[in-house]
Amino acid sequence: MTWFATPLGAVLVLFILRDVFHTLWHPTRHGGLSRLVMVSLWWLSARLGTRRRPAGLAGPLGMVTVVAAWALTVAVGWGLIYWPHMPEDFSYAAGLVPSEHAGPLDALYISLVTLATLGLGDIAPTSGWLRVLAPMEALVGFVLLSATVAWLLGIYPALARRRALALRLSHVRRSRATAEALDSDGGAALLDGLTSALSTITVDFLQYAESYYFHDGDENTSLPGQLGYAVGLADQATAARHPDVRLSASVLRRALEDLATVLDERFLRTGGGPDRVFAAYADDHGQPQAPGRPPEGGGSGPS
């Protein structure tokens, strides 16, 4: 059966490289493994009791699990490639009996040492094609390390932008800005700023889909809990007398619809409009939605 090991190992390595490519460098679609791990952990966290506490670990734990699965599967795949060619195509250090170090665990050991670029050299390939293949595994190991760092450096700023937008919406809601106050140049500028931030968040969900599975915790920094207020704000401003406010409200409404489309197509699949999608988004993250409309008139003040 060892003849089957080499093609099976090659398939495993290619599967992981494809998954890394689709997860990090072609993020318009989920990588198969990364999506499966993230969705499974998110589903499990929702069934462990109080959602707020366990769900907070789903995103970070999912990333760790995905990276570990990538590294382990690549190591196993390359080990399966090496195994049928041991011990004939390998040289052994003095004191090692080749026939006693030619099993699958020894092949996995060689693979792990090579993937981690340790270069211990106690067992090394001697045939031509294996001497070319081993450095390629070391190169893949370096790519996996670099990809992991790039993934971390991309996802956490995306989370910060999402939470900053939620906090900004919370500030507007808690300031009790009235419809009359919004019907002004300042109101138009406020709506434009929210539209710009929403567009960035929409792109973040396309670029870093795994960020969906991170729980924000505090209701004031949780975007799922604030989007209902953003919808109400856009609806209220649509009836403003100021033409710039009406235009800004219309653009804000389009930005909210685009975000709802991305959330629904990639994660929720409700098939409904923005209100239904945002309600499902809030429910999926265990957050109540904020009230949807600002007060009709009067002054502003703290809640």
Secondary structure, DSSP 8 states (H G I E B T S, - for coil): -GGGHHHHHHHHHHHHHHHHIIIII-TTS--HHHHHHHHHHHHHHTTSSSTHHHHTTHHHHHHHHHHHHHHHHHHHHHHHHHGGGTTTTEEE-TT--GGGS-SHHHHHHHHHHHHTT----SEEE-SHHHHHHHHHHHHHHHHHHHHHHHHHHHHHHHHHHHHHHHHHHHHHHHTT--HHHHSSHHHHHHHHHHHHHHHHHHHHHHH-GGGGG----SGGG-HHHHHHHHHHHHHHHHT-SSHHHHHHHHHHHHHHHHHHHHHIIIII---S-HHHHHHHHHHHTT-----SS--SSS-----
